[in-house]
Amino acid sequence: MKRLLAIFIMISLCISTPAFTPSADAATNEFFIQEMELWVKATCSATRTETQNFNDAENHQSDNYNETENFNVTIEGTTQLTALSRYPSNSPVPIESWPLMVSTEDNKISVNGGGNLTYSGYRRGETSDPDTGELIYFPVTYNDSGSWTYNSKSEIYEDPVISGSVFIYPAAAGSSEKPRYEFELGQVFFGGTEALDKYAAVAGTISRTTKGYDSTETVTEQVTHRPVTSIPDNAILEWNHLPEEGLLKGELTFDGTEYHGKGQVTYPYTYRQESPEQGLTIQENGNLNICWEINPKPGVKAIQPNQVLGRYAYRSDDDYDPATDFVSGKDTVVQVFLHDELNVDEVNNLELDIYRDGSKVTTLTNPKKDNPNNAFIFIPHDKSQCGDWAEGTYRFVARLGDVDKTLDGVSFKPRREFRILAVPVRANYGGTIKEPGNFAD
């Protein structure tokens, strides 16, 4: 799917020497980058706790609430940028750019997580004695418990991947410096809480038990809709409060045809909100990981570890959720898919670095070609080459020259024990009837 955001931008770059002049105008000495492609991948992972301990003896009420929630969202996509005007090369200020942005159809989103809550509350109730009419006061107690999970409704992300500004800093005349760039994701990068709600499927139950004067009632409801956590909003809010307002920056390098730039940042953040008069505390700890690339070079499109009986949520050849949890100690191969611009028969320098819990385990080389899928398959000589695929969290980095692709957060866990149920049967084996008691014969 495509969604166009008609925001006009002028992307310009001042170069002291005309090394790259496909759009130069000798009469006015103007220079500008006419087109740019920006790939961004951002992941927000956090744990949020909310507690409330409120007691008001005078008004006969109390509230004790505990909620814990884990939430992970990843957005990845490419935006095509087209400049519609130029700036003179002697512009004395950084150039703020608002492009005509077209989000490409390969933009993706994944959501997962879940939460649980408990609540106990007290109120004072009253009723009339049926015989005397006198008021009778009694405690009314409420006890709630519930849990829910978040999953992706669809992996296709329909909203713009970037919505912020791009700044170009020209290289100083006569210097050896490289031109620089800065851009920001914008406050609504994750679409905001309401927009993100359309991408997250919620499932779970919440039960409430109410005990009154002479009755107890329990009601259980299925959770099919729940306002999506504010975690992504808080992450971006904290990011934009940094001294440089969360700017993503770097240098542009020229390869003879176009400019390139790439980078990655990981920002651990803490969000806290307190309301002492209500006894309310909200604590949120998380990480915001952002990686980006300007005019990415064709390389690896995807990385997928594979095991026998690995689990996939398969809908079609082009729509499936790859497995992310694997069995430790089990033989594993890794499939690396190339972009369509590349052909496996033309690639001979692909390597795969494998990390476990942040430490490098090995580098695999000489993969087997998988021509039908335009991919390579890395097959270790044996399990020991990969540390016996020990339990842990793995990161895979496929390197093709100066281009790389990373798959992170892949869990390898011990296999659950198998339980075998032997049921005695009476069967005919070539005319011989076998019954329980003589199978060993």
WOTA-V801736 format. One record per helix or strand of 3 or more residues. SS is the DSSP state (H for helix, E for strand). FROM is the first residue (numbers start at 1). TO is the last residue. If there is no record, write none. Layout:
SS_FROM_TO ; SS_FROM_TO
This chain:
E_3_5 ; E_35_56 ; E_61_82 ; E_95_97 ; E_100_103 ; E_108_128 ; E_135_152 ; E_166_169 ; E_180_183 ; H_192_199 ; E_200_211 ; E_216_223 ; H_231_240 ; E_248_251 ; E_259_275 ; H_276_278 ; E_280_294 ; E_300_306 ; E_313_316 ; E_319_321 ; E_325_327 ; E_333_338 ; H_344_346 ; E_350_356 ; E_359_364 ; E_368_370 ; H_371_373 ; E_375_379 ; H_383_389 ; E_392_400 ; E_403_413 ; E_427_429 ; E_432_434
